[in-house]
Amino acid sequence: KSLSQRGGGTIEQVTTVVIGAGHMGLAASRCLNERSIDHVVLERGEVANSWRRERWDSLRLLTPNWQSRLPGYHYDGPDPDGYMTMREVIDFISRFAVLSSAPVRTHTTVTRVRRTDAGYDVATTNGDLRCRTIMIASGACNVPSVPALGKAVPPSVRCFTPFSYRNPNDLPEGGVLVVGASATGVQLADEIIRSGRPVTLSVGEHVRLPRTYRGRDVLWWMEASGVWNQRYDEIDDLRRVRHLPSPQLIGTPERATLDLNTLSSAGVEIVGRLSAVRDGQALFSGGLRNQFALADLKMNRLLGTFDEWARSHAREAEVGPPERFEPTRAPESSTLKLDLRNGEIRSIVWATGFQPDYSWLDLPVIDDKGHLRHDGGVVDAPGLYALGLPFLRRRKSTFISGAEDDARELVDHLAEYLATA
């Protein structure tokens, strides 16, 4: 590192700036250290800040503990088949930051990144830096994505997102509408119905998976069969795959499956996709049976892939027999309209996904949907890289277990860029 003068002030010079000190940014830092590339890691809050500040109380990892691994570091506790609580995740990532000697600067928010002839100028709340390369590891879940129709919800109905919801005590008494049936939506619907509140779950496109299959965690199958490592350049419709909702999974000590049948049996009312809010009425689309059939079809196709892998690799003796699961049960008559003004629904939880925040990125690398233009994490600007985005380089890219492979490949690319630029 070095210092230079600019306009009477001092600007720090460093080869690489990593933005974000979550598991992705720290994995990148470890790989940069291994290559002796000087760098700093800038974090707007504390290490593992999103895990600390932007998760609900009961959340656990979707991945089993044995899959929690980062470069030179892995889970070594007493419960490899369990699922970490948020406190355990924070401790796991924080310990990695210390053991890997990551040069993290906490409470340092990046406010602007601009291109220069020599690389990039990075303005922060704690001074400016100049660098040749940048790795953006700020993640894809910076801002909850609430559809525009949410603006028409009557003011008498309180609205929450996964960032503002912590536990059912945050909600007013009365009915709750959960919009979205990804992992977040089904987990929150399950937790809220257990609190005694009536819950309606609005379901659109979703990904159904059992928690365990043939005696093993479904993510064991994803990894062992190679599905987890499927690469981005092997996918026909990559844009669509990158925007699929997260699979309906939950991490519990019982290794329970949480699907729409489970929720229906618990008393959750399942309705179609929320299509409009008009004159205080929430309007839902029909076609639930088609949504269910498609999700079931895709799940069974994936399970068939697992079965074929077990046969072709002579692994059937170590797992249980093939299984098939009850089709998703469609309600006899689906509600198409809910009055949001009569007091029956007192709150809405928008489990409708997230968006990245690149408001600080003063570069022409954002598409019309607000997403980075990149090819497997190599952004459309010299020396600029991204980590931790959905299906960045592999199907597992956003998960802790996906950090090392992506980070190593992108740091390799970065090092080659430095050597030739």
N, C-alpha and C positions, 0 to 999 in steps of 0.2 A: 504494500500500500504506500501511497505517497500523497502529498498535499500540494495543491497549486493555488495560485491567486486568480480570482476572476472578479472584475468590477469592484476591487477593494475588499472582497471577502475571500474566504478560504473554501475550496472545494476538495473533498477527499477523492482520491483516485484508487480504484480497485479493479481487478480483472472482471469479476463476475458478481452481480447482485442477485441473490435469491429472495423472492418476495413471498413470505409466508413461512411460518415455523410450525406447521403441522407435520404429519408423518411424511408427506411428499417432499416438502422443503427440506426437512432434516435428512431424508434419504439422499436427496441431491447433494446436500452439504457433505455427507460422508463420502460420496463418490468423488466430489471435487477435492476433498482432502487427500484421498488416495492418489489422485493425480497431481497433487501439490499445486493446484490452481487456487490462488488467493481469492477470497470471496468474503462477503458478509451475508447474513440472513436477517432480513428486516421483518419484524412482526408488529402489527398494529396493537396487539394486546400482550398476552403472555404466551409462552410455549403451549401448543395445543389449545389455542384460544377458542376456536369454534366448538371443540368438545367441552370446554369449560362454560361457555356463555350462551350457546345456541342449541341446546338439546333439552328435551324434557327429562324429568327426574328419573323415571323408571327405565329409560332406554338402555338397552344392551346392544353390543355388537351383533350383527347378523352372522358373522363368521365365527367358527369355533376357535378357541384359544390357540390350538396348535397351528392355526393358520396365521397367527399374529407374528410376523417376522419382518425385520428390516435388515439392511446390510450389516452383517456381522453381529446380529442381535435377534433373539427370538424369545418367545414365552417359555419360561422354565418353571412355572408354578405347579401346584398339586392337582389342577383340574383341567387337563388339556382338552377335554370334550365339552367344557362349559363355555359360557359367553360372557365376556368382560362387561362389568358395569361401567358407567361413564367415569366414575372415580378411578377405576382400575385402568381404563384407557388413558386417562390423563397421566397417571403415574407411570405407565408403560412408556408413553412417548417422552415424558419429561426425563425419565432415566436414560433413555436413548440419547437425548440431547446432551446430557452431561457426559456419558461414556464416550460419545463420539467427538467431544470437544467442539461442538458446533459453535461458530462465532455469531451467536444470535444477539440481536439488539431489539429488546422488547420495547413496547410502547413507542414504536416508531412507525408512524403511518406514512405510506407513500402517497403523495398528493399529485405528482405529475411525473410522467416519463416522456422525454422528447428525444428524437434522433439527432445525432451530431455527426460531423465528418469522421470522428474517431470512435463512435459507438453510441452511447446514450448518456443523457443527463437525468439523474433521478433526484427529484425534490422530495424531501420528507419533513416531518414535523420536528426533526432533530438535526437539521442540516442537509446539505446537498452532497451528492456523490456523482462521480463520472466513471463509467465502466465501459468495457468493450462488449460484454455479453450480459444477458438477463435471463433468469429462469423464473417464470411466473408459476408459483405454487400456491396461489391464493384460493384455489378450488372453484367448484362450479355451483356452490350453494351459499352464495353471499347474501342473496335477497330472495325472500319468499315470493313465489309467482302466484299472484291472485288475479283471476280473470277479470276483464273489464266489467262484466256483468255484476261483480260484487259491489260496484258503486250504487246499484239500485236496491240493495238490501235496506229495508226500513231501519231507521236509527234505533228502534226499540230492541233490535236483535244485535247482540254483541258479537263481534267477529274476532277470531284468533287465527294465528298461524303457528306452525311448529316452533317458531322463534319466540312467540309470546306466551305460548301454553307451557306450563310446567307440570301441572297435575290437575285432576278433576276439581279440586277445591278452587281453582281459578275461575271456574265456570259458574254462572248463575244457576240456581235450581231450575229444573224444567228440561224440556226436550232439546236435543243437540243434533244438528245436521252436520255430518262429516262429509266433506266433498273430496273425493279422490280415494282410490282403492289400491294404491301402491303399498309398500311396506309400512310407510308412515300412517296412511289412512286406516289400514286394518288394525294396526297396533293401537292407535288412539281410540278407534271405535270399540275395541275390546276393553281397553282400560276404562273408558267412560261408562260403558254399559254395566261394568262391574261395580261402579260407584252408585248405581241405582237410578241413573238418569235414563230416560228413553232416548234411543239413538236411531237415527236414520242415516244410512250410508249411501251416498250417490256414487255409482259405479260406472266408469267408462272402460276404456281399454285397460287390461291388467294382465299381469304375469303370475300364473298360479304355479306353486311348487310345494311339494311335501317337505317337511323339515328333515325327515329321514326317509331313506329308500333302501330296501333290502338290508336293513340293519346298520347302515352307515349314514352319516350326515350327508345331505344332498350336495353340499359343497365339497365333500370328499370325492363324490362322483364327478363333479364338475372339474376338479383338479386332476384326478387320476385318469379320466377319459380324454383329457386334452381340451375339453370345451372351454375351460377357464382361461387357457392360454391361446385361444383362437385369436389371430392377428387381424388388425384393422384392414390390411390390404388383401384379406381373403373374403371380405364381406361385399356382397353385391350392392345392397342399399344401406350404406354406412350411415347416412344422415338419419334415416329412420331408426336404425338400431340405437344410435346414440341418444335418441329421445324417447326410448321406451321407458315406462315406469319401472321402478325397482320391484323385484319379485316379492310376492306376499310371503314374507318370512318373519319370524320373531325368534329371539334368543331367550330361552327360558331354561331353568334347571331341569325341567321335565322333558326338554327337547320336543316341545309340543308343535304340532302343525296348526297354523292359523290361516284358514281360508274362509271363503264366503259361507260354506256350509256350517263351519264352526260358529261363525258370527250369527247366522240365522237361527241356529239351535239355541244360542244365548239370548235371543230376543231382539237382535238388531233387525230393523226393517231395511231391506235392500231395494233401492230404486235405481232408475237409469241415470245416465249422464245428465248433469244440470245444464240445460240448454239456454235458459233465459230466466231473468227475474223481471216480472212485468206487473205493475200495479199491486205490488206487495205479494205477488204469487211467485213461488219458485216452480218453474216448469221443467219437467224431466222428459227425456226422450224415451221412446219405446226401444224395442230390440234387445232387451236384456238376454233373452234366450240365445240370440246370435253371439253376443259378447261372451256368454258363458261357454258356448260350444267352441268358439275359437280358442279361448284360453285353455280349455280342457284338451283340445286337439293338439295344441303346441306343447303342453305338458307331457302328454302321452307320447308324442313324437320324441321329445327329449329323453324320456325314460326308456324308450326303445333304443335310442342311441347308447345309453348306458348298458342295456342288456347285450347289445351287439358287441360293445367293447369288452364286457366281461367274458363273453363266449370266445371272442377272437384272441384274447390274451390269457386264456386258461385261468381266469380268476374266479370262476363261479363257485369253487369249493370254499372260498373264504368269505362269501357273502350269502345272505339269505336268498330264498327263491324270488323270482320276479313278482312284482305287485302291480295291481291297478286299483285306482281309487274311484269312489262314488262320483259320478258326474255332478257338477254344480247344480244344485236344486234351484229352479226358477220359481218365484212366487206364483200362486194360482192367478192372482190379479195384481198387477204392478201399479203403484201409485204414480200418477203422472203430474200431480199438482199438489203443492203444499201452501197453505196460507201462512205467510210469515207475520201477519198482523194480529192474529187471534190469540197470541200468547202461548200456543202449543210448542213452537220452536223458540227458545230463548237465546240460543247461541249457535254460531256456525264456526266450524274449524276448517280452514282451507288447507287441505293436504294435497295441494295441486302442483307440487313441485317447487323448484328453485331456479334462480338465474344467477349467472356470474355478474360481478360488478367491475366493469372496466372504465369507470368514469374518469379515472386518473391516467388512463393510457392515451396520450396525445399522439396517436399513430394511426395511419389508415389501414388497420388490420382487423376491423370489426365488421361482420356482415350485417345485413338488414334485420336480423333477429337478435342482435346483440352478442353474438358468439364470435370467438376468435377464429380467423381463417388460419388453418394449420394443416400440415400433413404429418400425422403421427406425432404431434407435439413440436414439430419444426414450424414455427410461425412464419407467416409471410412477411418477414423483415429480417435482415442479416443479423445473426447472433442473438436472436430472440427465440425463447423456448417456453413451452407450457407443460405442466405436469398436473395429474389429478383430475383430468376431465373424463367424462364417460367414454369408455371404449377408445381411449387415446391411442394406445398401441395394442392393447389386448382387452379381452372381455373383462378381466379383473382389474383394469387400470385404476379405478377409483378406490379399491379396497387396500387395506394395509399390506396384504400379501402381494399386491401388484406394484408396490412402490419401487422395490429394488430393481426389477427387470427394466421398467420404463426409465428409471433414473440413470441406470448404467448406460443404456443405449443412447439416451439424449446427452449425457455428459461425454460419451465417446464422440458424438457428433460435434458437440461444442468444442472439445479439445482439437478436433481436426480443423474446425473453422478457425480457431486461434492460431493454429500452425500454418495456415495457408492464407489467411486474410491479410 
